[in-house]
Amino acid sequence: MSKPIIPPAKPSGAPGEAEETLREIRRVLGATPNIYRTAAHSPAALQSLWFQVGAASHMSLTARLREIIALRVAQFNGCSYSLAAHTSMAVEVGIDSEQALQYRQGVASDPKEQVVLDLISKVVENRGHHTGFEVQAARAAGISDAEIVEVIALAGLYTFTNYLDCVADSEVDYPPADDLAPAGKGLPSHPPPGKKSDCK
């Protein structure tokens, strides 16, 4: 097995304040997943990531919608690590593996979930441009402007974790997700399930 390009920091040897943040993450999650240990090379980056994850729990968007967004963004970015992580975490909010596959493909049976999927898909694919139709459709389905802003905030959060995992070539420390072709045009092929992220 090849080594990660950016190896995860050891919690006991992480620089500066990162060690303390990793202890807090372990206290809350019961573990220190590789995404956080990789970010720990920069205490500021780790603190920013952990703060954003915590802030997301206070959003108007439900935990289910947040996981749906995470799955769709990870699919667009072809990130094996985040697909595995969020497929596992989605179970906690009532999303089974079959539903997770549908959300990754941008399909939902619930109208509110569908307009959120349409919005996040357009935001990620067009980098925020030309989203007027999707915004209006979301409003018509009862999505507030606060929730629309939160969708965009999550696009930023999950894109950061996807990019970090892909660049670092992180070892996946969750059960691997099923393989699917990437959602976006011109994106690299999603690698087959395995122990490495390898988004290249």
C-alpha positions as CSV (number, residue, x, y, z in Angstrom):
1,M,0.0,0.0,0.0
2,S,1.5,3.4,-1.0
3,K,1.9,6.1,1.5
4,P,-0.2,9.2,1.6
5,I,1.3,12.2,-0.1
6,I,0.6,14.2,3.1
7,P,0.6,11.8,6.0
8,P,-1.7,12.4,8.9
9,A,-0.1,14.0,11.9
10,K,0.2,11.9,15.0
11,P,-2.1,13.3,17.7
12,S,0.6,13.3,20.3
13,G,3.1,15.1,18.0
14,A,0.8,17.6,16.2
15,P,2.2,21.1,16.1
16,G,1.1,23.8,18.5
17,E,-2.6,24.1,19.2
18,A,-3.5,21.3,16.8
19,E,-2.8,18.7,19.5
20,E,-5.4,20.2,21.8
21,T,-7.9,20.4,18.9
22,L,-7.3,16.8,18.0
23,R,-8.0,15.8,21.7
24,E,-11.3,17.7,21.5
25,I,-12.2,16.0,18.2
26,R,-11.5,12.6,19.8
27,R,-13.6,13.5,22.8
28,V,-16.6,14.5,20.6
29,L,-16.3,11.8,17.9
30,G,-14.6,9.0,19.8
31,A,-11.9,8.9,17.2
32,T,-9.6,11.2,15.2
33,P,-10.4,10.5,11.5
34,N,-7.5,11.0,9.0
35,I,-9.1,14.2,7.5
36,Y,-8.6,16.0,10.8
37,R,-5.1,14.5,11.4
38,T,-4.1,15.6,7.9
39,A,-5.4,19.2,8.5
40,A,-3.5,19.2,11.8
41,H,-0.3,20.0,10.0
42,S,-1.7,23.5,10.2
43,P,-3.2,24.3,13.6
44,A,-5.1,27.2,12.0
45,A,-6.5,25.0,9.2
46,L,-7.6,22.4,11.7
47,Q,-9.3,24.9,13.9
48,S,-11.1,26.4,11.0
49,L,-12.3,23.0,9.8
50,W,-13.4,22.0,13.3
51,F,-15.2,25.3,13.9
52,Q,-17.0,25.0,10.5
53,V,-18.1,21.5,11.3
54,G,-19.4,22.6,14.7
55,A,-21.2,25.7,13.2
56,A,-22.9,23.4,10.7
57,S,-24.7,21.6,13.5
58,H,-26.4,24.9,14.3
59,M,-27.7,25.6,10.8
60,S,-31.3,25.8,9.9
61,L,-30.7,22.9,7.4
62,T,-31.5,19.5,9.0
63,A,-28.7,17.0,9.6
64,R,-30.2,14.9,6.9
65,L,-30.0,17.7,4.3
66,R,-26.4,18.4,5.3
67,E,-25.5,14.8,4.7
68,I,-27.3,14.9,1.4
69,I,-25.3,17.9,0.4
70,A,-22.1,16.3,1.5
71,L,-22.7,13.2,-0.6
72,R,-23.5,15.2,-3.7
73,V,-20.5,17.5,-3.4
74,A,-18.2,14.5,-2.8
75,Q,-19.6,12.8,-5.8
76,F,-18.9,15.9,-8.0
77,N,-15.4,16.1,-6.7
78,G,-14.8,12.3,-7.0
79,C,-13.5,12.1,-3.4
80,S,-13.4,8.5,-2.2
81,Y,-12.6,9.5,1.3
82,S,-15.5,11.8,1.8
83,L,-17.9,9.5,0.0
84,A,-17.0,6.7,2.4
85,A,-17.2,9.0,5.4
86,H,-20.5,10.6,4.6
87,T,-22.1,7.3,3.4
88,S,-21.2,6.0,6.9
89,M,-22.4,9.1,8.7
90,A,-25.6,9.3,6.7
91,V,-26.8,6.1,8.3
92,E,-27.1,8.1,11.6
93,V,-29.7,10.4,10.0
94,G,-31.8,7.6,8.4
95,I,-30.1,7.4,5.0
96,D,-29.4,3.9,3.9
97,S,-26.8,2.9,1.3
98,E,-29.4,2.8,-1.6
99,Q,-30.6,6.3,-0.8
100,A,-27.0,7.5,-0.5
101,L,-26.4,6.3,-4.1
102,Q,-29.4,8.2,-5.3
103,Y,-28.5,11.4,-3.6
104,R,-25.0,11.1,-5.0
105,Q,-26.6,11.0,-8.4
106,G,-28.7,14.1,-7.6
107,V,-32.0,12.2,-7.3
108,A,-34.5,12.4,-4.4
109,S,-38.1,11.4,-4.0
110,D,-38.8,14.3,-1.6
111,P,-39.4,17.6,-3.4
112,K,-37.6,19.7,-0.8
113,E,-34.6,17.4,-0.9
114,Q,-34.6,17.5,-4.8
115,V,-34.5,21.3,-5.0
116,V,-31.6,21.3,-2.5
117,L,-29.8,18.7,-4.7
118,D,-30.5,20.8,-7.8
119,L,-29.2,23.9,-6.1
120,I,-26.0,22.4,-4.7
121,S,-25.3,20.7,-8.1
122,K,-25.6,24.0,-10.0
123,V,-23.5,25.8,-7.4
124,V,-20.7,23.3,-7.5
125,E,-20.7,22.6,-11.3
126,N,-21.0,26.3,-12.2
127,R,-18.9,27.7,-9.3
128,G,-21.9,29.8,-8.1
129,H,-22.7,31.3,-11.5
130,H,-26.1,30.9,-13.3
131,T,-28.0,29.6,-10.3
132,G,-31.1,31.9,-10.5
133,F,-33.5,29.2,-11.6
134,E,-32.4,26.8,-8.8
135,V,-32.7,29.6,-6.2
136,Q,-36.2,30.5,-7.3
137,A,-37.2,26.8,-7.3
138,A,-35.8,26.4,-3.8
139,R,-37.7,29.4,-2.5
140,A,-40.9,28.0,-4.2
141,A,-40.4,24.7,-2.3
142,G,-40.1,26.5,1.0
143,I,-36.4,26.9,1.3
144,S,-35.5,30.1,3.1
145,D,-32.8,32.5,2.1
146,A,-31.0,31.5,5.3
147,E,-31.0,27.9,4.2
148,I,-29.8,28.9,0.7
149,V,-26.9,30.7,2.2
150,E,-26.2,27.6,4.3
151,V,-26.2,25.4,1.2
152,I,-23.4,27.6,-0.2
153,A,-21.5,27.5,3.0
154,L,-21.6,23.7,3.0
155,A,-20.4,23.7,-0.6
156,G,-17.3,25.5,0.6
157,L,-16.7,23.3,3.7
158,Y,-17.1,20.0,1.8
159,T,-15.1,21.2,-1.2
160,F,-12.2,22.0,1.2
161,T,-12.3,18.5,2.8
162,N,-12.6,16.9,-0.6
163,Y,-9.6,18.8,-2.0
164,L,-7.6,18.1,1.1
165,D,-8.2,14.4,0.9
166,C,-7.5,14.3,-2.8
167,V,-4.3,16.2,-2.6
168,A,-3.1,14.3,0.5
169,D,-4.2,11.0,-1.0
170,S,-5.5,10.1,2.5
171,E,-6.0,6.5,3.6
172,V,-9.8,5.9,3.9
173,D,-10.6,5.0,7.5
174,Y,-14.3,4.4,6.8
175,P,-16.0,1.5,5.0
176,P,-15.6,2.3,1.2
177,A,-18.5,3.6,-0.7
178,D,-19.8,2.1,-3.9
179,D,-18.2,3.3,-7.1
180,L,-20.0,5.7,-9.4
181,A,-18.8,7.9,-12.2
182,P,-18.2,11.5,-11.1
183,A,-21.2,13.9,-11.3
184,G,-19.4,16.8,-12.9
185,K,-18.3,17.3,-16.5
186,G,-14.6,16.9,-17.1
187,L,-13.9,15.6,-13.7
188,P,-11.5,12.7,-13.1
189,S,-12.9,9.2,-12.8
190,H,-13.9,8.2,-9.4
191,P,-11.4,5.4,-8.3
192,P,-12.7,2.0,-7.4
193,P,-13.3,1.4,-3.7
194,G,-10.1,0.8,-1.7
195,K,-8.0,2.1,1.1
196,K,-6.7,5.2,-0.5
197,S,-8.5,8.4,-1.6
198,D,-6.5,8.8,-4.8
199,C,-8.7,11.5,-6.4
200,K,-6.1,12.1,-9.1
